[in-house]
Amino acid sequence: MGAKDRHVILLVSQWCPTCPHADALWRKLQQEYGFKYDVLDISTPEGRYWVTKLMIRSVPSSIVDGKLAFVGVPSEEEARKVLEEGI
């Protein structure tokens, strides 16, 4: 599976001061790699689904292909590695 075939979900909340930084990073990489990217607020039903399924306790949290990849803002290098090699 190549990076363009990945699906990244970023879980955020309105009160999170670092969530916009994580969003900016994933949006930049999405433009480069072309993977599917969704931002979900944890207060929505879709967001709550992932919080419950993966027992997420902090935002921002990045889910790649249905698996929790990062809590917090990953470095660009870490994010690229997960996109290119998987979890």
C-alpha positions as CSV (number, residue, x, y, z in Angstrom):
1,M,0.0,0.0,0.0
2,G,1.4,3.4,-1.0
3,A,1.0,6.7,0.8
4,K,-1.7,7.8,-1.6
5,D,-3.8,4.8,-0.5
6,R,-3.8,5.7,3.2
7,H,-6.7,7.2,5.2
8,V,-5.7,9.7,7.9
9,I,-8.3,10.8,10.5
10,L,-7.3,13.6,12.8
11,L,-9.4,13.8,16.0
12,V,-9.6,17.3,17.4
13,S,-11.7,19.5,19.8
14,Q,-12.6,23.1,19.7
15,W,-10.7,23.8,22.9
16,C,-7.4,22.2,21.8
17,P,-4.6,24.7,21.2
18,T,-2.3,22.3,19.3
19,C,-4.9,20.7,17.0
20,P,-4.5,23.4,14.3
21,H,-0.8,22.6,14.1
22,A,-1.5,18.9,13.6
23,D,-4.2,19.8,11.0
24,A,-1.7,22.0,9.1
25,L,0.9,19.2,9.0
26,W,-1.6,16.6,7.7
27,R,-3.1,19.0,5.1
28,K,0.4,19.8,3.8
29,L,1.2,16.1,3.5
30,Q,-2.2,15.4,2.0
31,Q,-1.5,17.9,-0.8
32,E,1.8,16.1,-1.5
33,Y,0.8,12.5,-1.2
34,G,-2.9,12.6,-2.1
35,F,-4.2,10.3,0.7
36,K,-7.8,10.6,2.1
37,Y,-7.9,13.0,5.0
38,D,-10.7,13.7,7.5
39,V,-10.8,15.9,10.6
40,L,-13.3,14.8,13.2
41,D,-14.3,16.7,16.3
42,I,-14.5,14.4,19.3
43,S,-17.9,15.8,20.2
44,T,-19.5,14.5,17.0
45,P,-20.9,10.9,16.7
46,E,-18.1,10.0,14.3
47,G,-15.5,11.4,16.6
48,R,-16.9,9.6,19.6
49,Y,-16.9,6.4,17.7
50,W,-13.1,6.6,17.2
51,V,-12.5,7.8,20.8
52,T,-14.4,4.8,22.1
53,K,-13.0,2.2,19.6
54,L,-9.3,3.2,20.2
55,M,-9.7,4.4,23.8
56,I,-8.3,7.8,23.0
57,R,-7.7,10.0,25.9
58,S,-6.1,13.1,24.4
59,V,-6.2,15.3,21.3
60,P,-4.9,15.8,18.7
61,S,-4.8,12.1,17.9
62,S,-4.0,10.8,14.4
63,I,-5.5,7.6,13.1
64,V,-3.9,6.0,10.0
65,D,-5.7,3.2,8.3
66,G,-7.9,2.6,11.4
67,K,-5.0,2.4,13.9
68,L,-3.9,5.0,16.4
69,A,-0.6,6.4,15.0
70,F,0.1,9.6,17.0
71,V,-1.1,11.4,20.1
72,G,-0.1,15.0,19.9
73,V,1.5,16.7,16.9
74,P,3.9,14.3,15.1
75,S,7.1,15.6,13.5
76,E,6.9,15.8,9.7
77,E,9.5,13.1,9.5
78,E,7.5,10.7,11.8
79,A,4.3,11.4,9.8
80,R,6.0,10.8,6.4
81,K,7.4,7.5,7.7
82,V,4.0,6.2,8.8
83,L,2.5,7.3,5.4
84,E,5.2,5.6,3.4
85,E,5.8,2.5,5.5
86,G,2.6,2.1,7.5
87,I,2.2,1.4,11.2
